[in-house]
Amino acid sequence: MAALGVRLAAPHVETLLDALATRDAAVADFARVFRGADVIVTVSRTSTAPRLDQPRAPRSTDSISDLLRAAANLAGLPGVSFPCGLATDGLPVGLQLIGPARSEPLLLAIASAYQRATDHHLRRPPV
């Protein structure tokens, strides 16, 4: 960092080193997963989309989809989320694909194939 003209106080250096170690662990964990899988498929959210006519509730950050999204972002992995239908309450739900580094073409091809094979992306919730 000194080469960039940036000096960090000792507590900040420790925080940075902890963050880099966490990132390295996430990268290694995903690398192990992708040795046996081409992509990870998960829900985009563990609940339906919020209604437009109701106040927004604070988002939870403890759901599995939030944890996967955060971990994938931390590891620098590409992902795509797309509609996959309406839940029983009539509100949209989505799928999320996470792929290994530089798999954007594969993720977009899968999402595109899914949308060509279904009409979920055309459905609209009741207003």
Residue frames as a rotation matrix with the C-alpha (Angstrom) as fourth column:
MET 1
0.566 0.824 0.000 0.00
0.824 -0.566 0.000 0.00
0.000 0.000 -1.000 0.00
ALA 2
0.258 -0.541 -0.800 2.93
0.286 -0.748 0.598 2.34
-0.923 -0.383 -0.038 0.64
ALA 3
-0.699 -0.535 0.474 3.80
0.573 -0.021 0.820 2.14
-0.428 0.845 0.321 -3.05
LEU 4
-0.082 0.764 0.640 0.42
0.870 -0.259 0.419 3.74
0.486 0.592 -0.643 -3.76
GLY 5
-0.699 -0.241 0.674 1.11
-0.036 -0.929 -0.369 6.51
0.715 -0.282 0.640 -1.29
VAL 6
0.417 0.887 0.197 -1.40
-0.397 -0.017 0.918 5.08
0.818 -0.461 0.345 1.20
ARG 7
-0.793 -0.608 -0.030 -0.52
-0.216 0.327 -0.920 4.53
0.569 -0.723 -0.391 4.84
LEU 8
0.327 0.914 -0.240 -2.81
-0.088 0.282 0.955 2.59
0.941 -0.291 0.173 7.11
ALA 9
-0.064 -0.260 0.963 -2.81
-0.977 -0.181 -0.114 2.68
0.204 -0.949 -0.243 10.88
ALA 10
-0.896 -0.439 0.062 -2.13
-0.440 0.867 -0.233 -0.68
0.049 -0.236 -0.971 12.57
PRO 11
-0.400 0.790 0.465 -5.82
-0.125 0.456 -0.881 -1.46
-0.908 -0.410 -0.083 13.37
HIS 12
0.476 0.586 -0.656 -6.74
-0.703 -0.195 -0.684 -0.79
-0.528 0.787 0.319 9.74
VAL 13
-0.347 -0.676 -0.650 -3.96
-0.896 0.445 0.016 -3.05
0.278 0.588 -0.760 8.48
GLU 14
-0.901 0.054 0.430 -5.28
-0.175 0.861 -0.477 -5.86
-0.396 -0.505 -0.767 10.68
THR 15
0.083 0.997 -0.006 -8.81
-0.253 0.016 -0.967 -5.27
-0.964 0.082 0.253 9.38
LEU 16
0.327 -0.042 -0.944 -7.56
-0.939 -0.122 -0.320 -5.31
-0.102 0.992 -0.079 5.80
LEU 17
-0.706 -0.664 -0.246 -5.58
-0.677 0.735 -0.040 -8.52
0.207 0.138 -0.969 6.39
ASP 18
-0.620 0.580 0.528 -8.64
-0.071 0.629 -0.774 -10.16
-0.781 -0.518 -0.349 7.99
ALA 19
0.400 0.809 -0.430 -10.78
-0.515 -0.190 -0.836 -9.14
-0.758 0.556 0.340 5.02
LEU 20
0.008 -0.483 -0.875 -8.22
-0.982 0.162 -0.099 -10.51
0.189 0.860 -0.473 2.55
ALA 21
-0.917 -0.320 0.237 -8.05
-0.377 0.891 -0.252 -13.81
-0.131 -0.320 -0.938 4.47
THR 22
-0.189 0.935 0.300 -11.85
-0.115 0.283 -0.952 -14.06
-0.975 -0.215 0.054 4.41
ARG 23
0.467 0.317 -0.825 -11.87
-0.808 -0.227 -0.545 -13.38
-0.360 0.921 0.150 0.68
ASP 24
-0.465 -0.731 -0.499 -9.18
-0.851 0.524 0.026 -16.02
0.243 0.437 -0.866 0.09
ALA 25
-0.811 0.238 0.535 -11.21
-0.127 0.820 -0.558 -18.57
-0.572 -0.520 -0.635 2.09
ALA 26
0.253 0.959 -0.126 -14.34
-0.310 -0.043 -0.950 -17.79
-0.917 0.280 0.286 0.04
VAL 27
0.211 -0.265 -0.941 -12.42
-0.977 -0.048 -0.205 -18.15
0.009 0.963 -0.269 -3.22
ALA 28
-0.808 -0.586 -0.066 -11.03
-0.580 0.810 -0.085 -21.53
0.103 -0.030 -0.994 -2.08
ASP 29
-0.506 0.699 0.505 -14.45
-0.094 0.537 -0.838 -22.77
-0.857 -0.472 -0.207 -0.91
PHE 30
0.507 0.724 -0.468 -16.11
-0.542 -0.155 -0.826 -21.89
-0.670 0.673 0.314 -4.22
ALA 31
-0.170 -0.641 -0.749 -13.21
-0.973 0.231 0.023 -23.43
0.158 0.732 -0.663 -6.17
ARG 32
-0.905 -0.119 0.409 -13.89
-0.248 0.927 -0.280 -26.73
-0.346 -0.355 -0.868 -4.36
VAL 33
0.004 0.987 0.161 -17.60
-0.105 0.161 -0.981 -26.51
-0.994 -0.013 0.104 -5.20
PHE 34
0.554 0.260 -0.791 -16.92
-0.729 -0.307 -0.611 -25.78
-0.402 0.915 0.020 -8.87
ARG 35
-0.682 -0.725 -0.099 -14.68
-0.705 0.616 0.352 -28.84
-0.194 0.310 -0.931 -9.20
GLY 36
-0.854 0.394 0.340 -17.93
0.358 0.919 -0.164 -30.85
-0.377 -0.018 -0.926 -9.04
ALA 37
0.239 0.971 -0.003 -20.50
0.733 -0.182 -0.655 -28.41
-0.637 0.154 -0.755 -10.44
ASP 38
-0.344 -0.301 0.889 -20.76
0.873 -0.451 0.185 -26.03
0.345 0.840 0.418 -13.38
VAL 39
-0.456 0.285 0.843 -23.04
-0.238 -0.952 0.193 -23.54
0.858 -0.112 0.501 -11.62
ILE 40
-0.879 0.332 -0.343 -24.84
0.427 0.224 -0.876 -23.02
-0.214 -0.916 -0.339 -8.32
VAL 41
-0.425 0.833 0.354 -28.61
0.095 -0.347 0.933 -22.56
0.900 0.430 0.068 -8.61
THR 42
-0.729 0.228 -0.646 -30.41
0.668 0.033 -0.743 -20.96
-0.148 -0.973 -0.176 -5.69
VAL 43
0.437 0.895 0.089 -33.37
0.899 -0.439 -0.007 -18.71
0.033 0.083 -0.996 -5.01
SER 44
-0.147 -0.444 0.884 -32.78
0.394 -0.846 -0.360 -15.00
0.907 0.295 0.299 -5.53
ARG 45
-0.516 0.099 0.851 -34.52
-0.742 -0.548 -0.386 -14.25
0.428 -0.830 0.356 -2.25
THR 46
-0.943 0.178 -0.281 -36.04
0.280 0.880 -0.384 -16.48
0.179 -0.441 -0.880 0.41
SER 47
-0.246 0.916 -0.318 -39.22
0.409 -0.199 -0.890 -14.41
-0.879 -0.349 -0.326 0.31
THR 48
0.262 0.411 0.873 -41.32
0.965 -0.099 -0.243 -12.93
-0.014 0.906 -0.423 -2.45
ALA 49
-0.633 -0.426 0.647 -40.76
0.516 -0.855 -0.058 -9.45
0.578 0.297 0.760 -3.75
PRO 50
-0.727 0.381 -0.572 -42.20
0.404 -0.436 -0.804 -6.71
-0.556 -0.815 0.163 -1.54
ARG 51
0.202 0.874 0.442 -45.58
0.975 -0.137 -0.174 -5.27
-0.092 0.466 -0.880 -2.48
LEU 52
-0.569 -0.424 0.704 -45.44
0.592 -0.806 -0.007 -1.79
0.570 0.413 0.710 -3.98
ASP 53
0.125 0.736 0.665 -48.39
-0.086 -0.660 0.746 -0.56
0.988 -0.151 -0.019 -1.91
GLN 54
0.915 0.124 -0.384 -46.86
0.351 0.229 0.908 -1.48
0.201 -0.966 0.165 1.46
PRO 55
0.684 -0.711 0.163 -43.95
-0.727 -0.641 0.246 0.06
-0.070 -0.287 -0.955 3.35
ARG 56
0.319 -0.674 -0.666 -40.63
-0.257 0.615 -0.745 -1.65
0.912 0.409 0.023 2.74
ALA 57
0.995 -0.076 0.069 -39.52
-0.038 0.352 0.935 -3.83
-0.095 -0.933 0.348 5.60
PRO 58
0.246 -0.969 -0.029 -35.82
-0.903 -0.240 0.355 -3.90
-0.351 -0.061 -0.934 6.47
ARG 59
0.524 -0.134 -0.841 -34.01
-0.508 0.743 -0.435 -6.60
0.683 0.656 0.322 4.52
SER 60
0.848 -0.285 0.446 -32.70
-0.215 0.584 0.783 -9.54
-0.484 -0.760 0.434 6.42
THR 61
0.285 -0.814 -0.506 -29.10
-0.900 -0.046 -0.433 -10.51
0.329 0.579 -0.746 5.81
ASP 62
-0.394 -0.450 0.802 -29.23
-0.764 0.645 -0.013 -13.92
-0.511 -0.618 -0.598 7.40
SER 63
0.726 0.658 0.198 -31.02
-0.414 0.649 -0.638 -15.92
-0.549 0.381 0.744 4.70
ILE 64
0.176 -0.672 0.719 -29.12
0.464 0.701 0.542 -18.48
-0.868 0.238 0.435 2.68
SER 65
0.555 0.038 0.831 -29.65
0.820 -0.195 -0.539 -16.52
0.141 0.980 -0.139 -0.54
ASP 66
0.948 -0.237 0.213 -28.21
-0.261 -0.961 0.093 -13.37
0.182 -0.143 -0.973 1.07
LEU 67
0.479 -0.806 0.347 -25.23
-0.302 0.220 0.928 -15.33
-0.824 -0.549 -0.138 2.40
LEU 68
0.240 -0.371 0.897 -24.56
0.780 0.624 0.050 -16.96
-0.579 0.687 0.439 -0.98
ARG 69
0.786 0.092 0.612 -24.85
0.501 -0.675 -0.542 -13.64
0.363 0.732 -0.576 -2.79
ALA 70
0.859 -0.488 0.152 -22.49
-0.496 -0.725 0.478 -11.96
-0.123 -0.486 -0.865 -0.33
ALA 71
0.309 -0.772 0.555 -20.00
0.005 0.585 0.811 -14.82
-0.951 -0.248 0.185 -0.48
ALA 72
0.384 -0.131 0.914 -20.08
0.892 0.310 -0.330 -14.91
-0.240 0.942 0.236 -4.28
ASN 73
0.916 -0.054 0.399 -19.54
0.088 -0.940 -0.329 -11.14
0.392 0.336 -0.856 -4.40
LEU 74
0.696 -0.684 0.217 -16.69
-0.489 -0.231 0.841 -11.43
-0.525 -0.692 -0.496 -1.91
ALA 75
0.122 -0.642 0.757 -15.07
0.344 0.743 0.574 -14.13
-0.931 0.191 0.311 -4.06
GLY 76
-0.408 -0.276 -0.870 -15.50
-0.562 -0.675 0.477 -12.00
-0.719 0.684 0.120 -7.19
LEU 77
-0.791 0.140 0.596 -17.76
0.420 0.833 0.361 -14.52
-0.446 0.535 -0.717 -8.90
PRO 78
-0.845 0.519 -0.126 -20.36
-0.456 -0.579 0.676 -13.68
0.278 0.628 0.726 -11.54
GLY 79
-0.698 0.706 0.117 -24.04
0.478 0.582 -0.658 -14.21
-0.532 -0.404 -0.744 -10.94
VAL 80
-0.834 0.550 0.052 -27.36
-0.303 -0.534 0.789 -13.53
0.462 0.642 0.612 -12.57
SER 81
-0.710 0.702 0.064 -30.87
0.198 0.286 -0.938 -13.40
-0.676 -0.653 -0.341 -11.13
PHE 82
-0.859 0.463 -0.216 -34.03
-0.369 -0.270 0.889 -13.76
0.354 0.844 0.403 -13.21
PRO 83
-0.176 0.887 0.426 -37.78
-0.955 -0.049 -0.293 -14.27
-0.239 -0.459 0.856 -12.69
CYS 84
-0.954 -0.126 -0.271 -39.03
-0.199 0.945 0.259 -17.84
0.223 0.300 -0.927 -12.41
GLY 85
-0.375 0.898 -0.230 -42.70
0.577 0.421 0.700 -17.36
0.725 0.130 -0.676 -11.60
LEU 86
-0.180 0.440 0.880 -45.18
-0.644 -0.729 0.233 -16.13
0.744 -0.525 0.414 -9.05
ALA 87
-0.988 -0.150 -0.043 -45.58
-0.053 0.586 -0.809 -17.48
0.146 -0.797 -0.587 -5.52
THR 88
-0.440 0.873 -0.211 -48.92
0.868 0.474 0.150 -18.47
0.231 -0.117 -0.966 -4.01
ASP 89
-0.035 0.414 -0.909 -49.40
0.588 -0.727 -0.354 -14.86
-0.808 -0.547 -0.218 -2.88
GLY 90
0.781 0.409 0.472 -49.10
0.600 -0.286 -0.747 -13.75
-0.170 0.867 -0.469 -6.52
LEU 91
0.765 -0.555 -0.328 -45.79
-0.494 -0.831 0.255 -11.94
-0.414 -0.033 -0.910 -6.04
PRO 92
0.684 -0.501 -0.530 -42.66
-0.444 0.291 -0.848 -12.63
0.579 0.815 -0.023 -8.13
VAL 93
0.683 -0.614 0.395 -39.93
-0.108 0.451 0.886 -15.06
-0.722 -0.648 0.242 -7.19
GLY 94
0.676 -0.503 -0.538 -36.58
-0.703 -0.221 -0.676 -15.49
0.221 0.836 -0.503 -8.88
LEU 95
0.847 -0.532 0.003 -33.66
0.525 0.837 0.155 -17.83
-0.085 -0.130 0.988 -9.42
GLN 96
0.645 -0.746 -0.166 -30.02
-0.709 -0.665 0.233 -16.93
-0.284 -0.032 -0.958 -8.99
LEU 97
0.868 -0.495 -0.033 -27.14
0.424 0.775 -0.468 -18.59
0.257 0.392 0.883 -10.82
ILE 98
0.629 -0.777 -0.011 -23.57
-0.615 -0.507 0.604 -18.27
-0.475 -0.373 -0.797 -9.53
GLY 99
0.949 -0.311 -0.043 -20.69
0.192 0.683 -0.705 -19.45
0.248 0.661 0.708 -11.67
PRO 100
0.298 -0.924 -0.240 -16.93
0.820 0.119 0.561 -19.74
-0.490 -0.363 0.793 -11.54
ALA 101
-0.061 -0.419 -0.906 -14.76
-0.078 -0.903 0.423 -16.84
-0.995 0.096 0.023 -12.64
ARG 102
-0.690 -0.230 -0.686 -15.30
-0.598 -0.352 0.720 -15.74
-0.407 0.907 0.106 -16.24
SER 103
-0.813 0.448 0.372 -18.47
0.524 0.842 0.131 -17.84
-0.255 0.301 -0.919 -16.66
GLU 104
-0.487 0.645 -0.589 -20.70
-0.333 -0.760 -0.558 -14.91
-0.808 -0.076 0.585 -17.57
PRO 105
-0.554 0.314 -0.771 -21.48
-0.803 0.043 0.594 -16.31
0.220 0.948 0.229 -21.06
LEU 106
-0.806 0.246 -0.539 -22.57
0.248 0.966 0.071 -19.63
0.538 -0.077 -0.840 -19.54
LEU 107
-0.712 0.550 -0.436 -24.76
0.445 -0.127 -0.887 -17.96
-0.543 -0.826 -0.154 -16.89
LEU 108
-0.443 0.552 -0.706 -26.44
-0.631 -0.752 -0.192 -15.72
-0.637 0.360 0.681 -19.45
ALA 109
-0.677 0.181 -0.714 -26.97
-0.552 0.518 0.654 -18.66
0.488 0.836 -0.251 -21.82
ILE 110
-0.821 0.390 -0.417 -28.67
0.540 0.768 -0.344 -20.67
0.186 -0.508 -0.841 -19.04
ALA 111
-0.542 0.633 -0.553 -30.89
0.155 -0.571 -0.806 -17.74
-0.826 -0.523 0.212 -18.03
SER 112
-0.507 0.322 -0.800 -31.77
-0.816 -0.479 0.324 -17.05
-0.279 0.817 0.505 -21.66
ALA 113
-0.798 0.197 -0.569 -32.60
-0.145 0.854 0.500 -20.72
0.585 0.481 -0.653 -22.33
TYR 114
-0.751 0.544 -0.374 -34.80
0.603 0.335 -0.724 -20.79
-0.268 -0.770 -0.579 -19.24
GLN 115
-0.412 0.612 -0.675 -36.69
-0.236 -0.787 -0.570 -17.69
-0.880 -0.076 0.468 -20.33
ARG 116
-0.604 0.196 -0.772 -37.15
-0.786 0.011 0.618 -19.05
0.130 0.980 0.148 -23.87
ALA 117
-0.795 0.246 -0.554 -38.56
0.159 0.967 0.200 -22.30
0.585 0.070 -0.808 -22.44
THR 118
-0.375 0.666 -0.645 -40.96
0.905 0.113 -0.410 -20.61
-0.200 -0.738 -0.645 -19.98
ASP 119
0.016 0.428 0.904 -43.22
0.496 -0.788 0.364 -17.59
0.868 0.442 -0.225 -19.78
HIS 120
0.253 0.096 -0.963 -42.39
0.967 -0.052 0.249 -16.69
-0.026 -0.994 -0.106 -16.17
HIS 121
-0.702 -0.620 -0.350 -40.67
0.608 -0.778 0.158 -13.47
-0.370 -0.102 0.923 -17.15
LEU 122
-0.748 0.497 0.440 -43.89
0.135 -0.535 0.834 -12.30
0.650 0.683 0.333 -18.85
ARG 123
0.098 0.831 -0.547 -46.16
0.823 0.241 0.514 -12.81
0.559 -0.501 -0.661 -15.84
ARG 124
-0.559 -0.175 0.811 -47.18
-0.168 -0.934 -0.317 -9.79
0.812 -0.313 0.492 -13.82
PRO 125
-0.805 0.293 -0.515 -48.40
0.592 0.346 -0.728 -9.75
-0.035 -0.891 -0.452 -10.24
PRO 126
0.241 0.938 0.250 -51.84
0.868 -0.324 0.377 -8.35
0.435 0.126 -0.892 -9.51
VAL 127
-0.702 -0.476 0.530 -51.71
0.256 -0.863 -0.436 -4.63
0.665 -0.171 0.727 -8.79
